[in-house]
Amino acid sequence: MTDCGCEKAKAELEEYLHNELAKADAADIAEHMAHCEDCTREAHVGTVLTQAVQRACRETAPSDLRDQVLARLREVQSTH
């Protein structure tokens, strides 16, 4: 494995955080981050942001809001 460098690590960070890279590419990025404080910090921010979005997606809207949105969608669809 070779150190991939900051440019590659940052360009592929989202895919890395979501385990969407080939093993060799993920290993290169992990190796790079083991020695690069800046990329490690950026990965931490990405992880925290991903977790916050995942938590927000688990929440459900109140039923009355859902009903209002569906009614409005039906209204807009009926005019097109």
C-alpha positions, 0 to 999 in steps of 0.5 A: 500500500502507498500513502494516497495523499490528501487530495485522493483522501478528501475526494473519496472521503464520503465513499470511504465513510460509507464503505463504498470503496474497493478494499485497496482504495479504502486501505490506502485512505485509512493508512493516509489518515493514520498519519494525517491529522487534517484528513482525520479531522475532516473524516470525523466531521463527515462521520458526525454529519452522517450520523446526524442525518441518519438520526433525522431520517428516523423521525416521522412527521406528525400525522396532521402534517403528513395529511396536509402535505398529501392533500397539497400534492394531490391538489397540485397533481390534479392541475397538471 
